[in-house]
Amino acid sequence: NGAKFIYPNFDKLYKVNKDGSGQELLYTTTDGSLISECDWSYDESLIALKTNDFSGYNSKIIIIDTVGNVVKTILTGVSGGSGGLNFSVDNNFLVYTHDVSGYQDSNYRQLNSQIFVYNLLNDTVRNVSVESKKPNGTNDLDPRFSPNNAQVIFTNTSNDGISTRTVMVINMTSDTESARANLFVNGEMPDYE
């Protein structure tokens, strides 16, 4: 409702009122890993966290409740970068990215980052990048659900790290293939508001 927000600070996640008062520690990682991303569900009952080491790797994606109990582990024990957490409005899905190449270097380069939609009702995972025929040599990054859950908006760019970034959408249809469409060029980190 806009009255509070959550934010990570190294290995801790805090909640605070919008005026800066009432700071509360919600969660501390058990292994000293850093909390680098978080998303609070629309109904404020769940929080998705991405943790990683100081190089950005050894990431884990978990869901906690509002008192810090781990409810579900979404991703763990994989190589390569990950991120882009976002809950669907009904809390039934969590979208995220993962570099399926498993590549790791000191510059945090990703070679094949793909978008995954985790179904929290039946614990299945859908790879919408593959369904929508992501071009080889590119990364899909920073996915966000549309307000009606009908689309995922995201950034696609060459994995060279210097090329043009294109904001795109994927329609979340029940078909075996999802449609992928360009929205505009030279943009990144899109979000519906």
C-alpha positions as CSV (number, residue, x, y, z in Angstrom):
1,N,0.0,0.0,0.0
2,G,3.0,2.3,-0.2
3,A,3.3,2.8,3.6
4,K,6.5,0.7,4.0
5,F,9.3,-0.6,1.9
6,I,11.9,-3.4,2.2
7,Y,15.6,-3.1,1.4
8,P,18.7,-5.3,1.6
9,N,21.9,-4.3,3.4
10,F,24.7,-6.9,2.9
11,D,23.3,-10.1,4.5
12,K,20.2,-8.5,6.1
13,L,16.8,-7.5,4.9
14,Y,15.0,-4.6,6.6
15,K,11.5,-3.2,6.5
16,V,10.9,0.5,7.2
17,N,8.1,3.0,7.1
18,K,8.1,5.4,4.2
19,D,9.1,8.3,6.5
20,G,12.2,6.3,7.7
21,S,10.8,5.4,11.1
22,G,10.1,1.9,12.4
23,Q,13.1,0.1,10.9
24,E,12.7,-3.7,11.5
25,L,15.1,-6.6,10.7
26,L,13.2,-9.2,8.7
27,Y,15.8,-11.7,7.7
28,T,19.5,-12.5,7.9
29,T,21.2,-15.0,5.6
30,T,22.5,-18.1,7.4
31,D,25.6,-18.5,5.3
32,G,26.8,-14.9,5.2
33,S,25.8,-14.5,1.5
34,L,24.6,-11.1,0.3
35,I,21.0,-10.2,-0.4
36,S,21.2,-8.5,-3.8
37,E,17.5,-8.4,-4.9
38,C,14.1,-8.6,-3.3
39,D,10.5,-8.3,-4.3
40,W,7.5,-8.0,-2.0
41,S,4.2,-9.6,-3.1
42,Y,1.2,-7.4,-3.8
43,D,-0.7,-8.6,-0.7
44,E,2.5,-8.2,1.4
45,S,2.5,-11.8,2.6
46,L,5.6,-13.1,0.8
47,I,9.1,-11.8,-0.1
48,A,11.3,-13.2,-2.8
49,L,15.1,-12.9,-2.2
50,K,18.1,-13.5,-4.3
51,T,21.3,-14.1,-2.4
52,N,24.8,-14.5,-3.8
53,D,28.5,-14.3,-2.9
54,F,30.7,-11.3,-3.3
55,S,31.4,-12.1,-7.0
56,G,27.7,-12.3,-7.7
57,Y,27.6,-16.0,-8.1
58,N,26.5,-19.0,-6.0
59,S,23.1,-17.5,-6.1
60,K,20.0,-18.7,-4.4
61,I,16.4,-17.6,-4.8
62,I,14.1,-18.1,-1.9
63,I,10.7,-17.0,-0.7
64,I,10.2,-16.0,2.9
65,D,7.2,-14.9,4.9
66,T,7.0,-11.5,6.7
67,V,8.6,-12.8,9.8
68,G,11.6,-14.3,8.0
69,N,10.7,-17.9,7.8
70,V,11.8,-19.6,4.5
71,V,8.7,-20.8,2.8
72,K,10.2,-22.1,-0.4
73,T,13.5,-22.5,-2.2
74,I,13.2,-21.7,-6.0
75,L,16.8,-21.9,-7.2
76,T,20.0,-23.1,-5.6
77,G,23.2,-25.0,-6.4
78,V,23.6,-23.6,-9.9
79,S,26.4,-21.8,-11.7
80,G,25.9,-18.6,-13.6
81,G,24.1,-15.3,-12.8
82,S,20.5,-15.0,-11.9
83,G,18.1,-12.2,-10.9
84,G,15.1,-10.2,-11.9
85,L,12.6,-11.3,-9.2
86,N,8.9,-10.3,-9.6
87,F,5.7,-11.8,-8.1
88,S,2.5,-12.0,-10.1
89,V,-0.3,-10.0,-8.6
90,D,-2.0,-13.2,-7.3
91,N,1.2,-14.7,-5.8
92,N,0.8,-17.7,-8.0
93,F,3.9,-17.1,-10.0
94,L,7.5,-15.8,-9.6
95,V,9.4,-14.7,-12.6
96,Y,13.3,-14.6,-12.6
97,T,16.3,-15.0,-14.9
98,H,19.1,-17.5,-14.9
99,D,22.2,-17.8,-17.2
100,V,21.8,-21.4,-18.2
101,S,25.3,-21.5,-19.7
102,G,26.7,-21.5,-16.2
103,Y,29.5,-19.2,-17.3
104,Q,31.3,-17.2,-14.5
105,D,34.0,-14.6,-14.8
106,S,35.3,-11.6,-12.8
107,N,33.1,-9.2,-14.9
108,Y,29.8,-11.0,-14.2
109,R,29.2,-11.6,-17.9
110,Q,26.2,-13.7,-18.8
111,L,26.1,-15.7,-22.0
112,N,22.6,-17.1,-22.1
113,S,20.3,-15.6,-19.5
114,Q,16.7,-16.9,-19.9
115,I,13.4,-16.0,-18.2
116,F,11.7,-18.6,-16.0
117,V,8.2,-18.5,-14.5
118,Y,8.0,-20.6,-11.3
119,N,4.4,-21.8,-10.5
120,L,4.1,-21.5,-6.7
121,L,0.9,-23.7,-6.7
122,N,2.4,-26.8,-8.2
123,D,6.2,-26.2,-8.1
124,T,6.7,-26.4,-11.9
125,V,9.0,-24.1,-13.9
126,R,8.3,-22.7,-17.3
127,N,11.1,-21.4,-19.6
128,V,9.4,-18.6,-21.5
129,S,12.6,-17.5,-23.2
130,V,12.8,-20.9,-25.0
131,E,9.1,-20.9,-25.7
132,S,9.3,-17.5,-27.3
133,K,12.4,-18.4,-29.3
134,K,15.0,-16.1,-27.7
135,P,17.8,-15.4,-30.3
136,N,21.1,-17.2,-29.7
137,G,23.8,-15.0,-28.3
138,T,21.4,-12.8,-26.4
139,N,20.4,-12.4,-22.8
140,D,16.8,-11.8,-21.5
141,L,17.1,-9.6,-18.3
142,D,15.0,-7.8,-15.7
143,P,11.6,-9.4,-16.3
144,R,8.4,-8.0,-14.7
145,F,4.8,-9.2,-14.9
146,S,2.2,-6.9,-16.4
147,P,-0.5,-5.8,-14.0
148,N,-2.9,-8.3,-15.4
149,N,-0.4,-11.2,-15.6
150,A,-1.0,-11.4,-19.4
151,Q,2.6,-10.4,-20.3
152,V,6.2,-10.3,-19.1
153,I,8.1,-7.1,-20.0
154,F,11.9,-7.4,-20.1
155,T,15.2,-6.3,-21.7
156,N,16.9,-8.3,-24.4
157,T,20.5,-7.6,-25.5
158,S,23.5,-9.3,-27.0
159,N,25.6,-11.1,-24.5
160,D,28.6,-8.9,-25.5
161,G,27.6,-6.4,-22.8
162,I,27.9,-3.4,-25.0
163,S,25.2,-3.7,-27.7
164,T,21.8,-2.0,-27.9
165,R,19.2,-3.0,-25.4
166,T,15.7,-3.6,-26.5
167,V,12.6,-3.6,-24.3
168,M,10.3,-6.5,-25.3
169,V,7.2,-8.3,-24.1
170,I,6.2,-12.0,-24.1
171,N,2.5,-12.9,-24.0
172,M,1.8,-15.4,-21.3
173,T,-0.7,-17.5,-23.3
174,S,-1.6,-21.1,-22.6
175,D,-0.3,-22.0,-26.1
176,T,2.9,-24.0,-26.3
177,E,4.6,-21.0,-27.8
178,S,4.5,-17.5,-26.4
179,A,4.7,-14.5,-28.7
180,R,7.7,-12.2,-28.3
181,A,7.5,-8.6,-29.5
182,N,9.7,-5.5,-29.5
183,L,8.4,-2.4,-27.7
184,F,11.3,0.0,-28.1
185,V,15.0,0.2,-28.6
186,N,17.6,1.7,-26.3
187,G,15.8,1.0,-23.1
188,E,16.4,-1.3,-20.1
189,M,15.0,-2.3,-16.7
190,P,11.3,-1.7,-17.7
191,D,8.4,-1.9,-15.2
192,Y,4.7,-1.5,-15.4
193,E,3.3,1.1,-13.0
